[in-house]
Amino acid sequence: MMIFISSFIILMIAPASLFIMGDKAKFEKSTYKKETANSYWKVRWDKGLNGEYLTVNELDKMKQHFKVLINIYLPNRRGGTSEIDVVLLHRTGIYVLESKNYSGWIFGREEDKKWCQSLPNGKKTFFYNPIKQNETHIRALQQALPDVDQSLFRSIIVFSERCELKKIQLQSLDIKVLKRNKLRNYLKMNKGKQLSVKEMETIYQQLKSYTNVPSQLRIRHIEEIRQRYKVK
């Protein structure tokens, strides 16, 4: 009986172990790992970081040349910092990606202060409009890159495939709200070459020093957010 139970446990554990090994090997080769140096388990256990990783993983599937920067901490006009999830340098422009790894139904308009997440159990959660959040990020980015044409900057709000985008209303042409699995198609549809490989590399080097910042700066940024929005 004990032999049977042991064999059953091994049969149950082995596929999971193989999946983890393969998933971890894929993670170690990813652009996300290269740019952040975060560990596999830290990313997999953190919902926000995991969403960023999955977004960058989608970009890794593109055939076009691109550069990406992750978790950029830039000075803002308030004297604090703005944290940008992902900046994509692509031949068609500079895309500022705000990652929202949410499930449920998502409702929101460009002009609203808050958007709503509605879960199957009826629970509703309101969160700060990610478009307005990204507007702050883009202003900080433009301030750090004063010589770059402002028309190159575009805002993308990237939601998880696990959610359903309901009644998302936009007016601006340089803003896109989509699910992660639609990201590559959106970029492919954009026409016209605006950034050369050399220009991408120059901008990348200008911004790289604002990534992988000391933990003290991250802690201070979190405290700024808590104070601003009265988060406990």
C-alpha positions in Angstrom: 0.0 0.0 0.0 2.8 2.4 0.9 4.6 1.6 -2.3 1.4 2.4 -4.3 0.9 5.8 -2.4 4.6 6.7 -3.0 4.3 5.9 -6.7 1.1 7.9 -7.0 2.8 11.0 -5.3 5.8 10.7 -7.6 3.4 10.6 -10.7 1.6 13.7 -9.4 4.8 15.7 -8.6 6.9 14.8 -11.6 4.9 16.7 -14.3 4.7 19.8 -12.0 8.5 19.6 -11.4 9.2 19.3 -15.2 6.9 22.3 -15.9 8.7 24.5 -13.3 12.1 23.5 -14.6 11.1 24.4 -18.1 9.4 27.6 -17.0 12.4 28.6 -15.0 14.8 27.9 -17.9 12.6 30.1 -20.1 12.6 32.9 -17.5 16.4 32.8 -17.1 16.8 33.5 -20.9 14.2 36.3 -21.0 14.7 40.0 -21.5 12.9 40.6 -18.2 15.6 38.7 -16.3 18.4 40.4 -18.1 16.9 43.9 -17.4 15.9 43.4 -13.8 18.0 40.6 -12.3 14.9 39.6 -10.3 14.8 35.9 -9.3 12.3 33.5 -10.8 10.4 32.9 -7.5 10.3 36.5 -6.6 8.5 37.3 -9.9 6.3 34.2 -9.9 5.0 35.0 -6.3 4.5 38.7 -6.9 1.3 39.4 -8.9 2.5 42.8 -10.2 6.0 41.6 -11.2 4.6 38.5 -12.8 2.3 40.7 -14.9 5.3 42.8 -16.0 7.2 39.6 -16.9 4.4 38.2 -19.0 4.1 41.5 -20.8 7.8 41.6 -21.7 7.6 38.0 -22.6 5.1 38.9 -25.2 7.5 41.5 -26.6 10.2 38.9 -26.7 8.2 37.1 -29.4 8.4 40.0 -31.8 10.7 39.7 -34.8 11.4 43.4 -35.1 14.3 45.0 -33.3 13.4 46.6 -30.0 14.8 47.7 -26.7 13.0 47.6 -23.4 13.5 49.1 -19.9 11.7 47.9 -16.8 10.9 49.6 -13.5 12.3 53.1 -14.3 12.3 55.6 -11.4 12.4 59.1 -12.8 12.3 62.5 -11.0 8.9 64.2 -11.3 7.6 67.8 -11.0 6.5 67.2 -7.4 10.1 66.6 -6.3 9.4 62.9 -5.9 9.7 60.0 -8.4 7.5 58.3 -11.0 7.9 54.6 -11.4 7.3 53.3 -15.0 6.5 49.6 -15.4 7.9 49.1 -19.0 9.2 51.4 -21.7 9.4 49.9 -25.1 11.7 51.5 -27.7 10.3 50.3 -31.1 10.8 51.4 -34.7 7.3 53.1 -34.6 7.8 55.1 -31.4 8.4 55.1 -27.6 5.7 53.2 -25.8 5.0 53.6 -22.1 3.4 50.5 -20.8 1.4 50.4 -17.6 0.8 46.7 -16.6 -2.4 45.8 -14.8 -2.5 42.1 -14.0 -6.2 42.1 -13.1 -9.1 39.6 -13.5 -12.8 40.3 -13.7 -14.7 42.9 -15.7 -13.0 46.3 -16.2 -14.9 49.5 -16.7 -13.5 53.0 -17.4 -13.4 56.1 -19.4 -10.4 58.2 -20.3 -11.6 61.2 -18.3 -12.6 59.3 -15.2 -10.6 59.6 -12.0 -11.1 56.0 -11.1 -11.9 52.8 -13.0 -13.8 49.8 -11.7 -13.0 46.1 -11.4 -16.0 43.8 -11.0 -15.4 40.2 -10.0 -17.8 37.2 -10.6 -18.7 37.2 -6.9 -20.2 40.7 -7.2 -17.3 42.4 -5.4 -16.3 45.8 -6.9 -12.9 47.4 -6.5 -12.0 50.9 -7.7 -8.5 51.9 -8.8 -6.9 55.0 -10.1 -7.3 55.6 -13.8 -4.2 54.0 -15.4 -4.4 56.4 -18.3 -3.9 59.4 -15.9 -1.2 57.3 -14.1 0.6 56.9 -17.4 0.2 60.6 -18.3 2.4 61.4 -15.2 4.9 58.8 -16.4 5.1 60.2 -19.9 5.6 63.7 -18.5 8.5 62.5 -16.4 9.9 60.6 -19.4 9.7 63.7 -21.6 11.5 65.7 -18.9 14.3 63.1 -18.9 14.5 63.1 -22.7 14.1 66.8 -23.6 15.6 66.4 -27.1 13.2 63.6 -28.2 10.2 64.5 -30.3 7.2 64.5 -28.0 5.0 63.0 -30.8 6.9 59.7 -30.4 5.5 59.0 -27.0 2.5 56.7 -26.8 0.6 55.3 -23.8 -0.5 51.6 -23.6 -2.4 50.1 -20.7 -1.9 46.4 -20.7 -4.4 44.2 -18.9 -4.2 40.5 -18.2 -5.9 38.0 -20.5 -7.9 36.9 -17.4 -10.0 40.1 -17.5 -12.8 41.3 -19.8 -12.5 45.0 -20.9 -16.1 46.4 -20.7 -17.1 49.8 -21.9 -13.6 51.3 -22.1 -14.1 54.7 -23.7 -11.1 56.6 -25.2 -10.8 59.9 -27.2 -7.0 60.2 -27.7 -5.4 58.5 -30.6 -2.0 58.0 -28.8 -3.6 55.9 -26.0 -4.4 52.2 -26.3 -6.0 49.9 -23.7 -5.7 46.2 -24.5 -5.2 42.8 -23.2 -1.7 41.3 -23.1 -2.3 38.8 -25.9 -3.3 41.7 -28.3 -0.1 43.7 -27.7 2.1 42.3 -30.5 -0.7 42.7 -33.1 -1.2 46.3 -32.1 2.5 47.1 -32.5 2.6 45.2 -35.9 -0.4 47.3 -37.2 1.4 50.6 -36.5 3.0 51.9 -39.7 6.0 54.1 -40.5 9.6 54.0 -39.2 10.3 56.8 -36.8 13.2 55.5 -34.6 16.4 54.0 -36.0 18.3 51.3 -34.2 21.0 53.9 -33.3 18.3 56.2 -31.8 16.8 53.4 -29.8 20.3 52.5 -28.4 21.0 56.2 -27.5 17.6 56.6 -25.6 18.2 53.2 -23.9 21.5 54.3 -22.6 20.1 57.6 -21.4 17.4 55.8 -19.4 19.3 52.8 -18.2 20.8 54.5 -15.1 17.2 55.0 -13.8 16.6 51.3 -13.5 17.8 48.8 -10.9 17.8 51.6 -8.4 18.8 51.1 -4.7 16.1 49.7 -2.4 16.0 52.9 -0.4 14.7 54.8 -3.4 12.0 52.1 -4.0 10.9 52.3 -0.4 10.8 56.1 -0.5 8.7 56.0 -3.7 6.2 53.5 -2.1 5.9 55.8 0.9 5.2 58.8 -1.4 2.4 56.9 -3.1 0.9 55.9 0.3 0.9 59.5 1.4 -0.5 60.9 -1.8 -3.4 58.4 -2.0 -3.7 57.8 1.7 -3.0 54.1 1.3 -2.4 52.1 4.5 
